[in-house]
């Protein structure tokens, strides 16, 4: 398994990262533990969670259960030192954590303490802010994104105060590195500027959606990543499962995400199926598995730190692990770009 630097932290992470947002809903605890073990045995050292997980569906009763399941595995296995553990602080509007309060200097220690308790560990390797207080164009909100309502002074105060709070946690040893999620190029540049001026934790990574179906990262954020050593942690690299082909021709497999969330969080559109057909055709003509092709595409981009995948079954995970043996040719990459031009942003 190829290892990549996590920003300028000195931490090395596997290019494939085990996503855990189904742990506790679609994936029960025994299977979740078996997935962690299979991932580690397959060369992965990077596991990503969030205090709000699991999802599909989200409920007050299950919030925090994913971290609890991982923590139980840490306690049972004694293998915490083999894992680069990432988790996230939920943002404004998430009613099941702190009543939907925004991320503040006051919520940071409380949220970290909760994650540490559930994870049964004394430190988090990568602590991420799940989405910006000021709003985000991610989660399919790019079609109506309007930053004109932002308050610049409030944003700067928020960044300074929370970075100072994070520094206090670094000093205590409860976190090692800081990352963003669902962020923009401008937002990330401000976090970097303040951190460097004050000597506070520098952004190590950005966890944004990225796949053949969602390539918002390819321009300004790509340039920022390369020049500032802030790698992308791509979530939904399989397009929430669309790129496997399993939803084509009206198919909705039992237990799949679409069987639980019918509109796939806004990803299910008329155009997405045509786009997937184009990618499936490329995979077939080049004798590539579509899952391996979609993941390998993300791994060969110049701004990557890791690609975060999810698997509800051990069979899916075993299949995904074979991606590390796949390298896409220049011809395939060119055809993928051409398909993207023909089918841009299908959701």
C-alpha positions as CSV (number, residue, x, y, z in Angstrom):
1,X,0.0,0.0,0.0
2,X,1.4,3.4,-1.0
3,X,1.8,5.8,1.9
4,X,1.4,9.6,1.5
5,X,2.4,12.5,3.8
6,X,-0.4,14.1,5.8
7,X,0.4,17.7,5.1
8,X,3.5,18.8,6.9
9,X,2.8,16.9,10.0
10,X,5.3,14.1,9.5
11,X,2.4,11.5,9.7
12,X,2.2,9.0,6.8
13,X,-1.2,7.7,5.8
14,X,-2.2,4.9,3.4
15,X,-3.6,6.1,0.1
16,X,-6.8,4.2,0.9
17,X,-8.6,5.2,4.1
18,X,-11.3,3.1,5.7
19,X,-14.5,5.2,6.1
20,X,-16.8,4.1,8.9
21,X,-20.0,6.1,8.5
22,X,-22.0,2.9,8.2
23,X,-20.6,1.4,11.4
24,X,-23.7,1.0,13.7
25,X,-26.4,1.1,11.0
26,X,-25.7,-0.8,7.8
27,X,-22.7,-2.5,9.3
28,X,-23.1,-4.2,12.7
29,X,-20.3,-4.2,15.3
30,X,-18.8,-7.6,14.7
31,X,-18.6,-6.9,10.9
32,X,-17.2,-3.4,11.7
33,X,-14.4,-4.9,13.8
34,X,-13.7,-7.5,11.1
35,X,-13.5,-4.7,8.5
36,X,-10.9,-2.8,10.6
37,X,-8.8,-5.9,10.9
38,X,-9.1,-6.8,7.2
39,X,-8.1,-3.2,6.3
40,X,-5.0,-3.2,8.5
41,X,-4.0,-6.6,7.2
42,X,-4.4,-5.2,3.7
43,X,-1.9,-2.4,4.3
44,X,-4.3,0.4,5.4
45,X,-3.3,2.4,8.5
46,X,-5.9,5.2,8.2
47,X,-9.4,5.2,9.6
48,X,-11.9,8.1,9.4
49,X,-14.9,8.7,11.6
50,X,-17.0,11.6,12.9
51,X,-18.8,12.2,16.2
52,X,-22.2,12.4,14.2
53,X,-21.7,8.9,12.6
54,X,-23.3,6.6,11.7
55,X,-25.5,7.8,8.9
56,X,-28.1,6.1,6.6
57,X,-30.1,7.1,8.5
58,X,-29.0,9.7,11.0
59,X,-30.8,9.6,14.3
60,X,-30.4,10.9,17.8
61,X,-30.2,7.4,19.2
62,X,-27.2,6.4,17.0
63,X,-25.0,9.6,17.1
64,X,-21.6,8.6,18.4
65,X,-22.1,4.9,17.9
66,X,-19.5,4.6,15.2
67,X,-16.8,6.0,17.5
68,X,-18.0,3.7,20.2
69,X,-17.7,0.6,18.0
70,X,-14.2,1.6,16.9
71,X,-13.3,2.3,20.6
72,X,-14.5,-1.1,21.6
73,X,-12.2,-2.6,18.9
74,X,-9.3,-0.6,20.2
75,X,-9.9,-1.9,23.7
76,X,-10.4,-5.5,22.6
77,X,-7.5,-5.7,20.1
78,X,-4.8,-3.6,21.7
79,X,-3.9,-2.3,18.2
80,X,-4.5,1.4,18.6
81,X,-0.9,2.2,17.8
82,X,-1.4,0.7,14.3
83,X,-4.1,3.2,13.3
84,X,-4.0,6.9,12.2
85,X,-7.3,7.8,13.7
86,X,-9.3,10.7,12.2
87,X,-12.6,12.1,13.4
88,X,-14.7,15.2,13.1
89,X,-16.4,18.0,15.1
90,X,-20.0,18.5,13.9
91,X,-20.9,21.9,12.7
92,X,-23.8,24.4,13.0
93,X,-27.2,23.0,12.4
94,X,-26.6,19.4,13.5
95,X,-29.3,19.2,16.2
96,X,-28.1,15.9,17.7
97,X,-24.8,17.4,19.0
98,X,-24.8,20.4,21.3
99,X,-28.3,21.4,20.0
100,X,-27.0,22.5,16.6
101,X,-24.5,24.9,18.0
102,X,-21.7,26.2,15.8
103,X,-18.1,25.2,16.2
104,X,-16.5,27.5,18.8
105,X,-13.4,27.6,21.1
106,X,-15.8,26.5,23.8
107,X,-17.2,23.5,22.0
108,X,-13.7,22.2,20.8
109,X,-12.6,20.7,24.2
110,X,-16.0,19.3,24.9
111,X,-16.3,17.6,21.5
112,X,-12.8,16.2,21.7
113,X,-13.4,14.8,25.2
114,X,-16.5,13.1,23.9
115,X,-14.7,11.5,20.9
116,X,-11.8,10.4,23.1
117,X,-14.2,8.8,25.6
118,X,-16.1,6.9,22.9
119,X,-12.9,5.9,21.0
120,X,-11.3,4.8,24.3
121,X,-8.0,6.5,23.4
122,X,-5.9,9.3,24.8
123,X,-5.4,11.1,21.4
124,X,-6.8,11.7,18.0
125,X,-4.3,11.8,15.1
126,X,-6.3,14.0,12.8
127,X,-9.1,16.2,14.2
128,X,-11.3,17.8,11.5
129,X,-14.0,20.5,11.5
130,X,-16.9,18.8,9.6
131,X,-18.2,21.9,7.8
132,X,-17.6,25.7,8.1
133,X,-19.8,27.8,10.4
134,X,-20.2,30.3,7.6
135,X,-21.7,27.8,5.2
136,X,-20.4,25.6,2.4
137,X,-21.1,24.9,-1.3
138,X,-20.6,21.2,-0.6
139,X,-23.4,18.6,-0.2
140,X,-24.8,19.6,-3.6
141,X,-25.3,23.2,-2.4
142,X,-23.0,24.6,-5.2
143,X,-26.0,25.3,-7.4
144,X,-27.3,28.0,-5.1
145,X,-24.3,29.0,-3.1
146,X,-24.3,32.6,-1.9
147,X,-21.3,33.8,0.2
148,X,-22.6,37.4,0.3
149,X,-24.3,36.8,3.6
150,X,-21.1,35.9,5.4
151,X,-19.7,38.2,8.1
152,X,-15.9,38.6,7.5
153,X,-15.1,39.8,11.0
154,X,-17.0,36.9,12.6
155,X,-15.2,34.4,10.4
156,X,-11.8,35.8,11.3
157,X,-12.7,35.8,15.0
158,X,-13.9,32.2,14.7
159,X,-10.8,31.0,13.0
160,X,-8.5,32.7,15.4
161,X,-10.3,31.5,18.6
162,X,-10.8,27.9,17.5
163,X,-7.2,27.6,16.3
164,X,-6.0,28.8,19.7
165,X,-8.3,26.2,21.3
166,X,-6.9,23.5,19.1
167,X,-3.3,24.6,20.0
168,X,-4.3,24.0,23.7
169,X,-5.4,20.5,22.7
170,X,-2.1,19.9,20.9
171,X,-0.2,21.1,23.9
172,X,-2.2,18.6,26.1
173,X,-1.5,15.8,23.6
174,X,-5.2,15.1,22.8
175,X,-4.8,15.8,19.1
176,X,-1.8,15.6,16.7
177,X,-3.0,17.3,13.6
178,X,-5.9,19.5,12.3
179,X,-7.9,19.2,9.1
180,X,-10.9,20.7,7.4
181,X,-13.8,19.2,5.6
182,X,-16.3,20.6,3.1
183,X,-14.1,23.7,2.8
184,X,-13.3,26.2,0.0
185,X,-10.0,27.4,-1.3
186,X,-10.5,30.9,0.2
187,X,-11.5,29.4,3.6
188,X,-8.5,27.1,3.7
189,X,-6.2,29.9,2.7
190,X,-7.4,31.9,5.7
191,X,-7.0,29.0,8.1
192,X,-3.4,28.6,6.8
193,X,-2.6,32.3,7.0
194,X,-3.7,32.7,10.6
195,X,-2.0,29.4,11.7
196,X,1.3,30.5,10.2
197,X,1.0,34.0,11.7
198,X,0.2,32.7,15.2
199,X,2.2,29.5,15.2
200,X,-1.0,27.5,15.7
201,X,-2.0,24.1,14.1
202,X,-1.6,24.2,10.4
203,X,-4.2,22.7,8.1
204,X,-3.0,19.2,7.1
205,X,-5.8,18.1,4.9
206,X,-9.2,18.9,3.4
207,X,-11.9,16.2,3.3
208,X,-14.2,17.1,0.4
209,X,-16.3,15.0,-1.9
210,X,-14.4,14.0,-5.0
211,X,-15.0,11.4,-7.7
212,X,-15.5,11.0,-11.4
213,X,-19.0,12.3,-10.8
214,X,-18.0,15.3,-8.6
215,X,-14.8,17.1,-9.6
216,X,-15.2,20.5,-7.9
217,X,-11.7,20.0,-6.5
218,X,-9.9,20.1,-9.8
219,X,-9.2,23.8,-10.1
220,X,-8.5,26.3,-7.2
221,X,-8.5,23.7,-4.5
222,X,-6.1,21.5,-6.5
223,X,-3.7,24.5,-6.8
224,X,-3.9,25.2,-3.1
225,X,-3.3,21.5,-2.2
226,X,-0.2,21.2,-4.4
227,X,1.4,24.5,-3.3
228,X,0.5,24.4,0.4
229,X,1.0,20.7,1.0
230,X,-2.6,20.3,2.1
231,X,-3.8,17.0,0.6
232,X,-7.3,16.0,-0.3
233,X,-9.0,13.3,1.6
234,X,-11.6,12.4,-1.0
235,X,-15.0,11.2,0.4
236,X,-17.5,9.3,-1.8
237,X,-14.9,8.4,-4.4
238,X,-17.3,5.8,-5.7
239,X,-20.0,8.5,-6.2
240,X,-22.0,7.1,-3.2
241,X,-21.9,3.7,-5.0
242,X,-23.2,4.9,-8.4
243,X,-19.8,4.3,-10.1
244,X,-20.0,0.6,-9.2
245,X,-22.9,0.3,-11.6
246,X,-25.2,-1.3,-9.1
247,X,-27.9,1.3,-9.5
248,X,-28.2,1.2,-13.3
249,X,-31.4,0.2,-15.1
250,X,-33.5,1.0,-12.0
251,X,-31.8,-1.5,-9.7
252,X,-31.9,-0.8,-6.0
253,X,-30.0,-3.6,-4.1
254,X,-31.4,-4.6,-0.7
255,X,-29.5,-2.9,2.1
256,X,-27.8,-0.4,-0.3
257,X,-27.8,3.3,0.5
258,X,-30.5,4.0,-2.1
259,X,-32.8,1.5,-0.4
260,X,-32.5,3.7,2.7
261,X,-32.1,7.2,1.2
262,X,-34.0,7.2,-2.0
263,X,-32.7,10.4,-3.5
264,X,-29.1,9.7,-2.5
265,X,-28.8,13.0,-0.8
266,X,-29.5,14.9,-4.0
267,X,-27.2,12.7,-6.1
268,X,-30.0,10.8,-7.9
269,X,-30.7,12.8,-11.1
270,X,-31.7,11.9,-14.6
271,X,-28.2,12.8,-15.8
272,X,-26.2,10.7,-13.3
273,X,-27.2,7.4,-15.0
274,X,-26.0,8.5,-18.4
275,X,-22.7,9.7,-16.8
276,X,-22.2,6.3,-15.1
277,X,-22.9,4.5,-18.4
278,X,-20.1,6.4,-20.0
279,X,-17.7,5.4,-17.2
280,X,-18.8,1.8,-17.2
281,X,-18.2,1.7,-21.0
282,X,-14.6,2.9,-20.5
283,X,-14.0,0.3,-17.8
284,X,-15.4,-2.5,-20.0
285,X,-13.4,-1.5,-23.1
286,X,-10.2,-1.5,-21.0
287,X,-11.0,-4.6,-19.1
288,X,-11.1,-2.7,-15.8
289,X,-13.4,-3.3,-12.8
290,X,-15.4,-0.1,-12.5
291,X,-14.9,0.1,-8.7
292,X,-11.1,-0.2,-9.1
293,X,-11.1,2.3,-12.0
294,X,-13.1,4.9,-10.0
295,X,-10.8,4.6,-7.0
296,X,-7.6,4.4,-9.0
297,X,-8.6,7.6,-10.8
298,X,-8.7,9.5,-7.4
299,X,-5.4,8.0,-6.3
300,X,-3.6,9.2,-9.4
301,X,-4.7,12.8,-9.0
302,X,-1.8,15.2,-8.1
303,X,-3.3,16.5,-4.9
304,X,-4.3,13.4,-3.1
305,X,-3.5,12.4,0.5
306,X,-6.0,9.5,0.7
307,X,-9.3,8.3,-0.8
308,X,-11.9,7.4,1.8
309,X,-14.1,4.5,0.9
310,X,-16.9,2.8,2.7
311,X,-17.9,-0.9,2.6
312,X,-21.0,-2.4,4.1
313,X,-19.7,-6.0,3.8
314,X,-16.4,-7.8,4.0
315,X,-16.7,-8.9,0.5
316,X,-16.9,-5.3,-0.7
317,X,-13.9,-4.4,1.4
318,X,-11.8,-7.3,0.0
319,X,-12.7,-6.2,-3.5
320,X,-11.7,-2.6,-2.8
321,X,-8.4,-3.6,-1.4
322,X,-7.4,-4.9,-4.8
323,X,-7.4,-1.3,-6.1
324,X,-3.8,-0.9,-4.9
325,X,-2.7,-3.2,-7.7
326,X,-4.4,-1.0,-10.4
327,X,-2.7,1.8,-12.3
328,X,-4.7,3.6,-15.0
329,X,-2.9,4.3,-18.3
330,X,-2.6,7.7,-19.8
331,X,-5.2,6.6,-22.4
332,X,-7.7,5.7,-19.8
333,X,-7.2,8.9,-17.9
334,X,-7.7,10.9,-21.1
335,X,-11.0,9.0,-21.8
336,X,-12.2,9.7,-18.2
337,X,-11.5,13.4,-18.8
338,X,-13.4,13.3,-22.1
339,X,-16.4,11.6,-20.3
340,X,-16.3,14.3,-17.6
341,X,-16.5,17.0,-20.3
342,X,-19.5,15.2,-21.9
343,X,-21.2,14.7,-18.5
344,X,-20.1,17.5,-16.2
345,X,-21.4,17.7,-12.6
346,X,-24.4,15.3,-13.1
347,X,-25.5,16.3,-9.6
